[in-house]
Amino acid sequence: MLSKWSIFKRNKRAFYSACIFGAVFVISLFSELIANDKPLIVKYEDAFYFPIFHERTDAFWGGDFPTPADYKDPYIINKINQKGWMLMPLIPFSFNTVDYLSDKPSPAAPDKNHWLGTDDEGRDIVARILYGIRLSVIFAFILTAVSSVLGITIGAIQGYFGGKTDILMQRLIEIWESLPQLFILIIAASIFLPTFWTLLLILLLFSWTSLTSMVRAEFLRARNFEYVKAAKALGVSNFRIIFRHILPNALVTSVTFIPFILSESIVALTSLDFLGLGLGSDYPSLGDLVRQGKDNLQAPWIGISIFVVLSGLLMMLIFLGEGVRDSFDTRKSQ
């Protein structure tokens, strides 16, 4: 008998996709250390400072103003170098940094300063992609986790109790799924300022039904098994039977769909940002880069860059999902 991990590793496409996706996500978690317009370390007057963690003013480095220091300003750079030195990140631009020192009109083509060029506001595309991947994946992880827990719980209650409980909840779910999601999102976006958490809550209202039907079907089948009847006869509580005895077996089919739900969550966030119903300009958005690629056809580097990133992320998640599905396939464990 082969273990699930052995079966997953045997699928090279899924295994390498999982490794690459994990590496990209881990790298994106340290975006501030890779792409930032603030130095990693500054040695000034025999003392060390870390501006990425603690904001310093222009006057602190010998300038004239009490505003946050601009470490791209030649005057500030000269002041620091007179009494020390500073170490800038590999990419000296954050996701919202506008390169005012560039002598090219925006959007600018790729060069040694901007590896993938700039967008129509003069912001570095590599930095926006790096921060955008982190935001999109974390958003998708939270949305997938919460919606899965909610959907699995409701599906378990439906399938276990059956009867009128199942019929009533199933009719309510059918009514809820028939609601026009896009119109509701448009109304919500016009009433509330879209932020990370408000958008997460709005999408959660419609995404929790993804696993409900599958879990319900598994519980409807398992509720008549002998071990369930024996547990009821012994006086075991319904809560314990649902979550201790039936749910672990029902989760086998549900787990295989998690990577696909994760990819759907990334697509949902990107689509809303593309339509202008998602996160504002204060957030690094992959959907905003898609929109800019459409609006700036004379700058193909924007569209090509975001196409490669999005298609790569989604393709790796699909391959990962196929590997998880195969690992839970009993026919392949022989």
N, C-alpha and C positions, 0 to 999 in steps of 0.2 A: 504494500500500500504506500502510495506517495503522499507526502504531506502537502498541505495547501501551498506553503511557501515554495516547495520544490516544483510544484506544477506552475506556480507563477513565474519562477525564475526560468523555467524551461521555455516560456514564451518570451523570447529575446526582445521582441518589439515592445512588449509591455514593460519588461524589466528595465530596459534602457530609457524608456519614456519616463518611468517613475524616478529613475536616478537623475535625469536631466531636469525634470520638473521640480524635484526636490532641491537640486542645486540652485536653479534659477530663483526659487522662492526664498531660500536661505540667503542668497546674495542680496535680494531685494530688501530683506529685513534690515540690512546695514546700509541702506541707501544714503543716509546722512554722512556716513564715513567715506562713501565712494563719490557721490555727486553733491557738492555743497559750495555755496559762495562764501563760506566762512572757513578760516584755517582750522586744521586739526589741532595744531599746537603752535603757540606763539611764545617765543622767549623774548622778554622785554625787561630791561633793567635787572638782569640776573634772576628773574622770576618767570615761571612757566604759567601760561594761561591756556584755557581750552574754550575758545569762542563758540564752538558748536554746542556746548552745554550751558554756557553762561554768556549772555549778551553783554557786549562792551560798547560804550559810546565813542563817538568821534573824539571828544575831548580827552578821554582816557589815554588815547595814543598820541596826544599832543596836538589834536585838531582844535577847531574853534566852536564846534556845535555839540549840544547835549543829545543829539540824535544817534540812533544805532550806527555803528561804523560801517562804511562801505569798503570792504577789503579789496575791491577792484580799482579803487581810486588811487592813482599814482601818488598823490600827496600822502595818503595814509600808509601806503606801501613804503614810501621813502622814510617816513617818520619811524616806522617799526624797524626798518633795516639799519637806521642810524644807531639804535640802541639794542639790536638783537636780530632775530630772524623769525620767519614763519613758514610753516609747512602746509601747503594747500592740498585738498583731496585730488584724486586722479582726474576727476572731472570738476573743474572749478565753477560749476553752475548748479544751482538747485532747480527744482521743477518750475518755480515761478520767477526765476532770475531773468531779467531782460538785459541783453547784452547791448548796453548803450555805447560801448567802445568799438563796436563793429563798424567797419567802413562799407559794408554791403547792405543793400536794402533787404528788408524781411518780406518773405521767407528767404533765407540765405542758403546756398548750396553747401554740401558737406566740405569741410576743410580741416586743417590740423587743429583748430580750436573747437569746432563743432563736428564731431565725427559723422553724424547723420544729418547735419544741417540744423536750421532753426525753423520754428513755425512762423505764422504771420504776425506774431507779436514779438519776435526776436528771442524766444525762449528755446533752450537747448532740447532737442528731441530725445537724445539718449537719456538725459536726466528725467524728462517727463515719462518716458517709457519705464524706466527703472522704478520710479515712485508709483506709477500707474499700475504696474504689475503687482506690487505689494498691496495697494489699496484694493484692487479688483479681487485678488485671491483671498485676502482676509475677509472682505465683504462676502464672497461666495462661500467661504468656510462657515462663517457665522450663520448665514441664511440657510445653508444646507443642513447644518447641525440642528438649528432650532426647528426648522420646518419638518425635518425627519422625525425628531422626537415627538412633535405635536401630531404629525400624520400617523406615525406608528401607534401612538397611544389611542387615538380615536379609532383607527382601524381595528385594534385589538379589542376595544370595548364593543364595537359593532359585531365582530365575528364571534366573540365569546358568549355574549348574552343573546344575540340573535333575536328572533321574534319581532315584537313591536319596536323594541329599541333599535334594532338594525334597520327596519323599514323606515322609521321616522328619521333617523340620522342620515340614511342614504338619500331620502328625498330632499332633505335640507342641503346635503352636499351637492346634489344635482342642480338645485336652484342656485346655489352659490357659484358653482362652476359656469353656469350660463350667463352670469353677469358680464357686461362688457368691461374687461379689465382696463383697456387703453383709455376709455372715457373716464373711468374712475380715477386713473392715474393723472389724467389731464386736470380733472377737477381738484384733486388733492394737491397737485403742484401749483395750482392757482391760489389755493387757500393757505397752504403751509410753505415756508421756505425750505426747499429740498436740502437736507443735510444727510450725513452718513446714516444716522439712526432713524430719522423719519422715513427715508427711502427704504431702509431695511424693514421697517415695520409695515410699510405699504406693500412691498413685494411679498412679505411673509403672509399677508392676508390671503394671497392666492396660490402660494407655492406649497402650502402644507398638505394639499390633497395628492401630491405626487405618489406617495407610497401607501395611501390609505386603502385603496382597492386591493392591492396585493396582500397586505397584512390581514385585511378582512377575510379574504379567500382562504388564507392559510389557517386562520383561527376557526372559520366555519368547518374546515376539514378536520382539524385537530381536536375540536371540542368533543367529538364522539369517540376518540381513541380510548382504549381500555385504561391507560395510566391516568387519564384525566378523570374518568368515572371513578376510578379507585381513590384518587385524591379527594374527590367530593364526598365519597362514602366515608372517608376517614375524618371528615370535618375540616379539611384544609380550606382556608379563606379564599375567596375568589381572587383577591389581589395577589396572593402568593401563587395561585395556579396560573394566572395570566403572565406574571412577570418572572416567575421562577421556572415553570415547567413548559409552557407553550411558547413564550416569546423567543427564547434562544433558538428554537427550531425554525420559527417563522422569520427570524432575521436573516437566514441564509439567503433567501431570494431578495430581500430588501437591500442587503449590503452590496450586491452586485450592481445596483442602480445608483449608488452614491456618487461615483465619478461622473456619471452622465448628468445627474442633477447639479453637480458642481459646475460642469461646463455650461449648463443652461443658465445658472445664476450669473456667470461671467458675461454671457451673451445678453442677459436681461439688463444688467447694469450698463453695459456698453451701448445697447440700443437706446436706453432712456437718455443717456448722456448725448448720444448722437442726435436725438430728436429735440434736445433742449429741455427735457423734462426731468433730468437727473441732477447730478451734483453741480454746484456752481463753479465759477472760475477759480475759486480758492482751493479747489481740489485737483490733484493730478489725475486727469481722466483719459483713459484710452479711447472712450467714445468721442471725446473732444478732438483727438487727433484724427479719428476717422472722418469727422465732420470737416476738419481742416483739409484733409486729403481730397475730399470731394469739392470743396470750395476753391482749392488752389491747384488746379490741374497743371498749371505752369511750373509747379514745384513737385515733380513726381516722387522725390525722395521722402516726402511726408506719407503719401499713400502707400508706397512700397514698404517703408519701415513698419508701419502699423499693421499692414496686411501680413507680413512675415511673422510679426510678434503674435498677433491674435490667432492666426491659423496654426502657428506652432504650438501655442498653449492649448488650444482646443483639440488639436490632433493628438497631443500627448495624453490629454485626459481621456479621449476616446480609446486610445490604445491601452491605457491603464485600466479603464473599465472592462475592456475585453479580457485582459489578463485576470482581473478579479473574478469575472464571470466564469472563466475556465477553471480557476482554482477551486471554485465551489461546485463544479460539475462532477458528480460522483462517477460518471462514466470514464473520466480522465484520471481518476485516482487508482485505477486498477493496475 
